Amino acid sequence: MSVLIRNCLVFLCCLIWPAAALANCADFRTIERDALQGYDIATVQTGLRAALENDNVNLKDGLLGSVTRNALAQLCQRIPRAGSGADVAETLDLATDYGDLSKALPEWRSLVLDQPLVSRLATSNSQTGLALHLAAGPAVAAATLTDARQPQTCDALGSLGSVPEAAQTALDLLAGPERGYAIADICRTFPDTGTSENFLNAMTRLGEMDLQLPEAIDDLASDQFGAWLSLAPGDRLPRLLGSPPAVLALLQEYQVTKNTPSPIEDTPSAPPRPASCEVSPADSSTRFFAFSQSNLDALTEPVDLQAAFAAVEDLRFASAAQLWAALEAQLAPILDQCSLDQIEALVLEPETLGLAFLIDEEGTKSLSFQDALQDVMPVVEPFIGRIAPDEERLISGLTAAVSEAVTTSVQAEVELAATTLAAAAEPVQPLFDTLPEGVPEFERPPLPETIGVTDATDLALANTIVNEAFRDALERSNYLPATQPEILKGDVRRILRPVAQAQIDTAVAAKMAQIEPVIQSTWMLTPWLRARILAVPDIGVTLSDPSGVDLATRMRSLVGLEYPNAGLFRAALDTVPPAPGTKPGDPALSPQLIEAAKTLAQREVADVFRDRSYGPLAAPDCGCVPVRPPTAEVYGFYPFWFAPLADPPAPAEGAEAPAQTLELVDFSLISRIAFYGMEMAFANPEGDEDTRNLRLLHEDRWIEARRDFVNSAHRHRARVDVAIDLRGWSDWTAQEIDTATTEMARQLRAFERVPTRSFADIRAALPTFFDPTSPDGITLIFESYPGKTLSQLNVQNVVDIVKGVHAKLPQPERQLINVAVDFDMVDEPGAQPVLSDLSDLLLTGRTLDQRRAEGIEEGQLSLREQRETEIVHKILIFLERPTTETKKSLRARMDRSTFRGKERSEILRSIIPVLPPGGHEFEFQRQQANETRDEETLRFSQFIDDVIYFEDNFSGIGFWPLPRLGGSEFSAIREAIALDWNQPRLPAHLGGLEASIGDVCTWACPNRAYVTFAAAALFALVLLLTARSFYSGAIHQLAFRFGAVWIGMGAVIVMLFVLNVCDHEAIWPGILMLWLVAILALIIGYNFVQRIKNGPKP
């Protein structure tokens, strides 16, 4: 019953409302120019043109002509208004508001319907106040659409003595922690209105609306209202910019529906966001953050999907998977993984948005040869190319079209029968009843002539009507005489109506039975799928909020940044300078921008458990690690995913396989390299001590890389570490610590130098024949270690883990332990001590109290004693941005620690700050107040300052990951470090030969084993010739007269000189060279004496 009542009410409304609207708005047809007194006709016409999108020239003539009157009537009918005001006055007010807005901003209609603005309304209306600003009048709306902000116009409001009551109502409702409480503060949250008077007018307008409709301001500022507006922006947004009665009518519609379900039927709930769109709260060695130029472009530049859509919109596919494959190929180059995953979910979800139903073109054309369908083909053929989301809708549309065509044909026959019968009707005399007896007969009044059906009529019907059912029905019927032919026609229509309907139903069913087989389904880019793709957040829309102004310039210093965890990247985002006009205390980036940047930058390494292909890591012609001071270590982390897959997956059909190459290392920059990617973590973190299973992940990647990794580094005089992330280390039990330390120490075992006796393996072993075959140390990365005092259990775990690994080192005399941490610097005060709780690890392996008790507080131990007792060699600290502050904070906190004198110096000289390999070009050094430097000279200035500071205060610099050869900042980084840290090979007075000897050393140092073998073989030959020369004149002549010995000795000395100069770690070549020079001098002297004393030999 309720459904019936509701339908009846709807029917009545449909009948009554248009009539009422026409009646109320009909006055415009007759109004005269006097009705416009007080209104500017030009402004009214401007508003009419914009509101009705009618550019008629007669709406520009400044006259109240028929076109203007009709336009006013249309506007009156089109835009509902609340209240009981006069239609003429309210419509003129509405047109005037639109006219004022058009004068201030002619393109307001396109701007307000722009997709980015609609998206902001749908997602963040309560934060931006967008709907509230748009409804506050033409001045505020125009400023909102142009994002005009000049807060200085609000300063004058602070001195106002009083404000209108309605304006005060709005101010009271808007006051709060977010907008402030003072009138000037509230004003600053609105766009620039030009003058303080305009702002008060806007407040008065809003206040009057709230007085007339309670909760009007609250609704305008709510997210629900913004979402409701976005459901029908073409109708609702122009009304929102209208006069107060128009806005109130819009709000009344919203208030009716805001507590009921959405009027949009079958609207699916938003699918859960894919994992790629969420920033994982848990860190992992294979999850990191890398902010690229494409990420910045995704934040700042709108994405144009039209070209991608155009490439697939005419294609048909057999399945949703094939449709997604085609879309992915077009979208992958321009969208991030988060957006791609959301679109994939839309294409493959059960809603079948990409499924379309249509009629086959060839099959439809073949139907035209069937006689039974000739009459309906003109209405069926237009369906070629049309698509429907389901088969029922397509069949319904076809049935309606066919039914209309059949009905037209049958009704034509009905009309022919009616016309024939009426035309063939003949005049007949009227029949009267017989008068009863005794009733006098009166004079009959004049009557109209009557016509009726006669035999001639029946004959005419029989000759004209070919439809037998129609003839039979007409022949069986009786007709009363009629005064008009139309009456007879009506009788025919009434008689034939059920017969015609039966024929129509039968014919439509028969024809649809022949048409339905040509209906087919296909997968394609349907309009509804396209719309849902464009509705995915941030697709095709520039992130726009007050903090997004000039984002490309403000965030350019982040391009190239790479960090191993979210905390470091989040700190880097906090260093982005604020947008112009940002109020003090407001964040430089909104939470939405921060989350978008984090999502874009998050990376997850694919195929982490698949084998990878390693080889020699050294870059061509990089030479060996140069001579540097002890405080100038350059540490680089080499992630295992820098190596390509050994068996990459086959590319999609028709696509090219992406290039995969091994990332090479420039050892003229990196002096210590760490293999990164292994982590010690619980397999089941939620389990208890018996089931959580602490294990080492990605050990297989190290086993694959070990030989090439160690040999490549040692050949170029670099040191090799194995870096292992320790997850959840503070919860490890003593048994787990013992198991973990054993497993980690096992990774430092040596490998067999020559695994087989094959020529290839022997040749591969020669360049590093004199170098060790095991890593030089291990770097333990303690996740979430805060650097300040922890509970005793946590500190003891750190101590036990490090000492456990140290006790199990395979070669403790040469293998070292480094510790890496990433504690916060930005949010910690400089007075907070750092690393004090690890003093017994950082100071030669004994506790601080023990050292002081033994009277060696200043750390005066011999080098041998230090090496014997040293546990932690280097402390790597992942340094947050801004480094200009955090490096000084680290130094200041060390001064507040418990370390004293040389102890503090010892710790400082073991610290290596770790930076990203990019993002330095536009990180400018802070300038002095009176200093002015252009941008070109400021590039890399902060990095250069960091390099100098690190050498002066710490022990070098680290990079996670190490700088790539193809990186845009690689050359600048290498140049900055070489300029300040690299030392010459030759004395100053031989500086002119530095470049030449450098070229020689670039080849000689990595090939020093070959040079050594050659020098040894040549030296042995010289000794043999010398020894045999005493017994053979021919050999003596060859050795001394022809100079073979002298040449050989000279060559040996040259090779030893090259080894001594180029290999700064080698000691023996210089010593042996001096001995050979001395021996050569003795031989020459001895021969000279013998020649004088005995004469030449026979």
Summary of the structure (lengths in Angstrom):
residues: 1098
radius of gyration: 45.7
end to end distance: 140.5
largest distance: 196.5
contacts: 3330
relative contact order: 0.05
helix: 54%
strand: 8%
